Amino acid sequence: METNDIYPVILAGGAGTRFWPLSREQWPKQFIKIGGEKSLIGQTVDRARELSATGTAIVVAGKELSEKIRLELLIEHLHFVVEPAAKNTAPAIALAARFIRDRFGDGIMVVLPSDHVIKENDLFREAIAKAVGAAREGFLVTLGIAPRKPETGYGYIQRGREIGEGVYAVDRFTEKPDRDRAEQFVKEGSYYWNSGMFIWQAGTFLDEVKRHLPGLHDVISAHGPGDEGLAEAFAGIEPISVDYGVMERSDRVAVVPCDFSWSDVGSWSSLDEVEETDQEGNVSFGNVVAIECKDSVFYAGSDLVAAVGVKDMVVVDTEDATLVIPKERAQDVRRVVDLLREKGAKERIEHRTVSRPWGSYTVLLEGEGYKIKKIVVLPGKRLSYQMHYHRSEHWIVVSGTAKVTRNDEEYFVYANESTYIPKLAKHRLENPGLVPLNIIEVQNGEYVGEDDIVRFGDDYGREE
């Protein structure tokens, strides 16, 4: 497979509802470690970069998520196409196609969701090679997964005549079927799960967008990623999926049937597809004690989770929220998130412990005019050189050694010592040691929000 003109595109604009409370609005599903040691998006980026001769990959997400992904991965040759607003997959992919055409020419796009689990990467690459061949001939190609069961949560693709080795024309797309139709599809043998993975030339896709979504094509033609005026023009686009907007309307669609292990990990109930189970069919993470439990999912955060006689249930415990739900109703987690949104609850937005490229912080206590945090700085890492308009900070070193910059001073603070950072003082916290630095930070001021930061220098390229 010639790889010089292949550009993987990773769709990463997820909202973080299906795996609440582990996923949050500002820490969606693709950041969770499922099916491997890395996060789902980390696994996807690794898989994608193997397809490109230069290790290039393109991530499409909103501004805030793009920054989180960049800091999560910190790898070279990763480009970001920032969506001005979430408008579903067709506009997101069209933006990426315009970016590729402008930056690299008419290359091959391999479009991948950021939150899937694929086990046999060699079979995945073989399928991509077949699809790339068909894409070079002008087809819009999708990967179809051989169904392992009559799944009602996926759309289906029916293959037609063979148009190349291992490549077939598509006869029809079918939306999520009921149980009887799903069983019939599996029995017939010519139907495949719609994986949401696509391969085509950027120019071919833009031509099809022009045919079937002319309004979107007009916007993309007038405004590329980052152009002035894109946000305003993008706001007027109707949200639409690439399946409905392009694939189901085009006469140039093909499918490559695949038989590798694949899951979109659509809910807590699907974890047994990608994680090891015990003899009773349970999936457990963390400090879990399960007695006489069967076919259940248990996730323990900082506390012990103990269960007795539980069957077909999901139990998830994090620092600030606990979920208990029958596996068969796992999709109803979205109803919880919707209710939390109506109430303005912070538990839908982010975790109490927040990861940063230099370590993490945990909010221990917060009230009007104050906030208390535990800060962990990894060895050799440092925070940005920064200043706050509305708060002062008092740092107490619990363990490790802190190197502190405060205006023109540089000094060390050791365990059981403290230092004070007044409002408007430029400052930086650094760990020069070989072990993690643990600090208790007490903030005081009329405003203690995380956005009261002015950066003057940063090792991770964050905006000032």
C-alpha positions in Angstrom: 0.0 0.0 0.0 1.5 3.3 -1.1 1.3 5.6 2.0 2.8 8.9 0.8 -0.6 10.4 0.1 -2.6 8.9 3.0 -3.9 11.3 5.6 -5.7 9.8 8.6 -8.5 12.0 10.0 -9.6 11.3 13.5 -13.1 12.6 14.6 -12.8 13.6 18.2 -15.7 15.8 19.0 -17.5 13.5 21.5 -19.7 14.9 24.3 -18.9 12.5 27.1 -22.4 11.2 28.0 -22.4 7.4 27.5 -19.7 6.7 30.1 -20.7 9.1 32.8 -19.5 9.4 35.6 -16.1 8.3 34.2 -16.5 10.5 31.2 -17.4 14.2 31.5 -18.2 17.1 29.2 -14.6 18.3 29.5 -13.2 14.7 29.6 -15.2 12.7 27.1 -15.0 9.0 26.4 -12.0 9.1 24.1 -9.8 10.1 27.0 -10.7 6.9 29.0 -8.4 3.9 29.0 -10.5 1.0 27.6 -9.1 -2.0 25.8 -5.4 -1.1 26.3 -2.9 0.8 28.4 -3.5 4.1 26.5 -6.6 6.2 26.2 -9.0 5.4 23.3 -7.8 8.4 21.4 -4.2 7.5 22.1 -4.8 4.0 20.6 -6.5 5.5 17.6 -3.8 8.0 16.9 -1.1 5.3 17.1 -3.2 3.1 14.7 -3.7 6.0 12.3 -0.1 7.2 12.2 1.0 3.7 11.1 -1.0 4.3 7.9 0.9 7.4 6.9 4.5 7.5 5.5 5.2 10.5 7.6 3.3 9.5 10.7 0.9 12.4 10.0 -2.6 12.4 11.5 -5.3 15.1 11.6 -7.7 15.5 14.5 -11.0 17.3 14.2 -12.6 18.6 17.3 -13.7 21.9 19.0 -11.2 24.4 20.3 -11.2 23.3 23.9 -11.1 19.5 23.1 -8.3 20.1 20.5 -6.1 21.7 23.2 -6.8 18.9 25.7 -6.0 16.3 23.1 -2.8 18.0 22.1 -1.7 18.2 25.7 -2.8 14.6 26.3 -0.7 13.2 23.4 2.2 15.6 22.9 3.4 14.0 19.7 4.8 15.4 16.5 3.0 15.5 13.1 -0.4 15.8 14.7 -2.5 18.5 13.0 -5.7 20.0 14.4 -8.7 21.1 12.4 -10.9 23.1 14.8 -14.6 23.0 14.4 -16.2 26.4 15.2 -19.3 24.5 16.4 -20.4 20.9 16.6 -22.4 20.1 13.5 -22.2 16.3 13.2 -19.8 14.3 11.0 -20.4 15.6 7.5 -19.3 19.2 8.2 -16.4 18.0 10.3 -15.1 15.7 7.6 -15.7 18.4 4.9 -13.5 20.8 6.9 -10.8 18.2 7.1 -11.0 17.5 3.4 -10.5 21.2 2.7 -7.6 21.3 5.0 -5.9 18.3 3.3 -6.5 19.7 -0.2 -5.1 23.1 0.8 -2.1 21.7 2.8 -1.2 18.5 1.0 -3.1 18.2 -2.3 -5.7 15.7 -3.2 -4.7 12.9 -0.8 -6.5 9.8 0.5 -8.5 10.4 3.7 -8.8 7.6 6.2 -11.6 8.8 8.5 -11.6 7.2 11.9 -13.7 7.8 15.1 -11.5 8.5 18.1 -13.2 6.1 20.5 -13.2 2.6 18.9 -11.3 -0.5 20.0 -9.6 -2.6 17.4 -7.6 -5.6 18.4 -6.0 -7.1 15.3 -4.2 -4.1 13.8 -2.7 -6.3 11.0 -6.1 -7.2 9.7 -7.2 -3.6 10.1 -4.3 -2.5 7.9 -5.1 -5.1 5.3 -8.7 -3.8 5.1 -7.5 -0.3 4.7 -5.1 -1.3 1.9 -8.1 -2.8 0.0 -10.2 0.4 0.6 -7.4 2.7 -0.5 -7.2 0.9 -3.8 -10.9 1.4 -4.4 -10.6 5.0 -3.2 -8.0 5.7 -5.9 -10.6 4.6 -8.5 -13.1 7.2 -7.2 -15.1 5.2 -4.7 -16.3 6.4 -1.3 -15.4 3.3 0.8 -16.6 2.3 4.2 -15.5 -0.6 6.4 -18.2 -3.1 7.2 -17.8 -5.3 10.3 -19.0 -8.9 10.0 -21.8 -9.1 12.7 -21.1 -11.4 15.6 -24.7 -11.1 16.9 -28.0 -9.5 16.0 -27.1 -6.1 17.3 -29.8 -3.5 17.3 -27.6 -0.6 18.2 -25.7 -0.4 14.9 -26.7 0.5 11.4 -26.2 -2.1 8.7 -24.7 -2.2 5.2 -25.8 -4.7 2.6 -23.1 -5.6 0.1 -23.8 -6.0 -3.6 -21.7 -7.1 -6.5 -17.9 -7.4 -6.2 -16.1 -4.6 -7.8 -12.6 -5.5 -6.8 -10.8 -8.1 -4.7 -12.5 -7.9 -1.3 -14.4 -4.7 -2.3 -18.2 -4.6 -3.0 -20.7 -2.1 -4.2 -23.2 -1.1 -1.5 -26.8 -2.1 -2.2 -28.4 -0.4 0.8 -27.9 1.2 4.2 -30.3 0.3 7.0 -30.8 2.3 10.1 -30.7 0.5 13.5 -33.1 -2.4 13.1 -35.4 -4.1 15.5 -34.4 -7.5 16.9 -36.2 -9.6 14.2 -34.7 -7.7 11.3 -31.2 -7.8 13.0 -31.5 -11.6 13.3 -32.5 -11.8 9.6 -29.5 -9.7 8.6 -27.1 -11.9 10.4 -28.7 -15.1 8.9 -28.5 -13.8 5.4 -24.8 -13.2 5.6 -24.6 -10.2 3.2 -25.1 -7.5 5.9 -22.4 -5.8 7.9 -22.3 -3.4 10.8 -21.7 0.2 9.8 -18.4 0.9 11.5 -18.2 4.7 10.8 -14.8 4.3 9.2 -14.4 5.8 5.7 -11.7 6.0 3.0 -11.8 8.3 0.0 -9.9 10.9 -1.9 -10.4 14.4 -0.5 -11.4 15.8 -3.9 -13.9 12.9 -4.5 -15.6 13.6 -1.2 -15.8 17.3 -1.8 -17.3 16.6 -5.2 -20.0 14.5 -3.5 -20.6 17.2 -0.9 -21.2 19.6 -3.7 -23.7 17.3 -5.3 -25.7 16.3 -2.2 -25.0 19.1 0.4 -24.5 22.3 -1.7 -25.0 24.6 1.2 -22.2 23.0 3.2 -20.0 23.0 0.1 -20.5 26.7 -0.4 -19.3 27.4 3.2 -16.3 25.1 2.9 -15.3 26.6 -0.4 -15.5 30.1 0.9 -13.9 29.5 4.3 -11.1 27.0 5.1 -10.2 26.0 8.7 -9.1 29.0 10.7 -10.4 31.5 8.1 -12.0 34.7 9.3 -15.7 34.4 8.9 -15.8 30.6 9.2 -17.4 30.6 12.6 -20.3 32.8 11.4 -20.8 30.9 8.2 -20.5 27.5 10.1 -23.2 28.6 12.5 -25.8 28.5 9.7 -25.0 24.9 8.6 -27.6 22.3 9.4 -26.1 19.4 11.5 -26.0 16.2 9.4 -24.2 12.9 9.5 -21.9 11.9 6.7 -23.9 8.6 6.4 -27.2 10.4 5.8 -25.9 13.5 4.0 -23.5 11.8 1.6 -23.1 8.0 1.8 -26.8 7.1 1.5 -27.2 9.5 -1.4 -24.1 8.8 -3.5 -23.8 6.2 -6.3 -20.1 5.8 -5.8 -20.2 3.9 -2.5 -18.3 0.7 -1.8 -17.8 -1.5 1.3 -14.8 -3.7 2.4 -16.1 -6.5 4.6 -13.9 -6.9 7.7 -13.6 -9.7 10.3 -11.2 -8.1 12.9 -12.2 -7.6 16.5 -14.0 -4.2 16.6 -16.2 -2.4 19.1 -17.4 1.2 19.3 -17.7 0.6 23.1 -21.1 2.3 23.0 -22.0 2.0 26.7 -20.9 0.5 30.0 -22.7 -2.7 29.1 -20.4 -3.3 26.1 -17.1 -3.5 28.1 -17.2 -7.3 28.2 -16.5 -7.2 24.4 -13.1 -5.5 24.9 -12.0 -6.3 28.5 -11.3 -9.6 30.2 -14.1 -11.1 32.3 -13.9 -13.4 35.3 -15.4 -16.8 35.5 -18.8 -15.3 36.2 -18.7 -12.8 33.3 -17.9 -9.8 35.4 -15.6 -6.9 34.3 -13.9 -5.2 37.2 -11.6 -2.1 37.4 -9.8 -1.0 40.5 -10.4 -2.0 44.1 -13.4 -4.3 43.7 -14.7 -7.1 45.9 -17.5 -9.1 44.1 -19.1 -12.1 45.8 -21.6 -14.3 44.0 -22.0 -11.6 41.3 -22.6 -12.4 37.6 -22.4 -10.6 34.2 -21.8 -7.2 35.8 -19.5 -4.3 35.4 -17.7 -2.8 38.5 -15.5 0.3 38.5 -13.8 1.6 41.6 -12.2 5.0 41.9 -10.5 6.0 45.1 -12.8 3.9 47.4 -13.5 0.2 47.7 -16.5 -1.1 45.8 -18.0 -4.2 47.3 -21.0 -6.1 45.9 -22.8 -9.3 46.8 -25.3 -11.2 44.7 -25.4 -8.6 41.9 -26.4 -9.7 38.4 -26.5 -7.9 35.1 -25.7 -4.5 36.7 -23.3 -1.6 36.2 -21.7 -0.1 39.3 -19.3 2.9 38.8 -17.8 4.9 41.7 -15.7 8.0 41.1 -14.5 10.7 43.5 -17.6 12.8 43.2 -20.3 10.5 41.8 -21.7 6.9 41.9 -23.8 5.2 39.1 -25.9 2.1 39.6 -27.9 0.9 36.6 -29.0 -2.4 35.0 -26.8 -3.3 32.0 -29.9 -3.5 29.8 -30.6 0.2 30.5 -27.0 1.4 30.2 -27.9 3.8 27.4 -30.2 5.7 29.8 -27.1 7.2 31.4 -27.7 10.0 29.0 -30.9 10.8 30.9 -28.8 11.3 34.0 -26.5 13.7 32.2 -29.5 15.6 30.7 -30.9 16.1 34.2 -27.5 17.2 35.6 -27.3 19.7 32.8 -30.8 21.1 33.6 -29.7 21.5 37.2 -26.3 23.1 36.3 -24.5 20.4 38.2 -20.7 20.5 38.0 -20.5 16.7 38.1 -21.4 16.6 34.4 -18.5 18.9 33.4 -15.3 17.6 34.9 -13.8 15.4 37.5 -12.6 16.5 40.9 -9.1 15.4 39.9 -8.0 17.0 36.6 -5.0 15.8 34.6 -2.5 18.3 33.3 0.7 17.7 31.2 2.8 18.5 34.3 0.8 16.3 36.7 -2.7 16.8 38.2 -4.7 18.8 40.7 -7.6 17.7 42.9 -10.2 20.2 44.3 -10.5 19.3 48.0 -12.8 22.0 49.2 -14.4 25.1 47.6 -16.6 27.9 48.8 -17.3 31.6 48.2 -13.9 33.3 48.0 -11.7 30.3 48.5 -10.6 27.0 47.0 -8.3 24.3 48.4 -6.4 22.0 46.1 -3.9 19.1 46.2 -1.4 19.6 43.4 0.9 16.9 42.1 3.9 18.0 39.9 5.8 15.2 38.2 9.6 15.0 38.4 11.3 17.5 36.1 8.0 19.2 35.2 6.8 22.8 35.8 3.7 24.8 35.5 3.5 27.9 33.3 5.0 31.2 34.3 1.7 33.0 35.2 -0.2 35.6 37.2 -3.7 35.9 38.7 -5.8 39.1 38.9 -8.3 38.0 41.5 -6.6 35.5 43.9 -3.6 35.0 46.1 -2.1 31.5 46.7 -0.5 29.9 49.7 1.5 26.7 48.9 2.3 24.1 51.6 4.8 21.4 50.5 3.7 18.0 51.7 6.4 15.9 50.1 9.2 16.5 47.6 11.0 19.8 46.8 9.5 22.8 45.1 11.4 25.3 43.1 9.5 28.6 43.2 9.8 31.7 41.0 8.0 34.8 42.4 8.6 37.9 40.4 12.4 38.3 40.4 13.0 35.7 43.2 13.9 32.0 42.8 14.0 29.8 45.9 13.3 26.3 47.2 10.6 25.2 49.5 10.9 21.8 51.3 8.5 19.4 53.0 6.6 21.0 55.9 7.4 24.5 54.6 5.2 27.0 52.8 5.3 30.1 50.7 2.9 32.9 49.7 2.0 34.2 46.2 0.1 37.5 46.3 -2.3 38.7 43.6 -0.6 40.1 40.5 2.7 38.4 41.3 4.3 36.6 38.4 5.1 33.1 39.6 6.0 29.5 38.6 6.0 26.2 40.5 8.6 23.6 39.4 9.6 20.1 40.6 13.4 19.8 40.2 13.5 16.5 42.1 13.3 12.8 41.2 10.0 12.1 43.1 6.6 13.6 42.7 6.0 17.0 44.4 2.8 17.1 46.5 1.5 20.5 47.5 -1.6 21.8 49.2 -2.7 25.1 47.6 -5.1 27.5 49.4 -6.6 30.1 47.1 -8.2 33.3 48.4 -9.9 36.1 46.4 -13.1 37.4 45.0 -12.8 34.9 42.1 -11.1 31.5 42.1 -12.1 30.2 38.7 -9.6 28.3 36.6 -9.7 30.9 33.9 -8.0 33.6 36.0 -4.6 32.8 34.6 -2.4 35.0 32.5 0.5 33.0 31.0 3.9 34.6 30.2 5.7 31.4 29.3 4.7 27.7 29.0 6.5 24.5 28.2 3.4 23.1 26.5 2.6 25.9 24.1 -0.7 26.8 25.8 -2.2 30.2 24.9 -1.2 33.2 27.0 
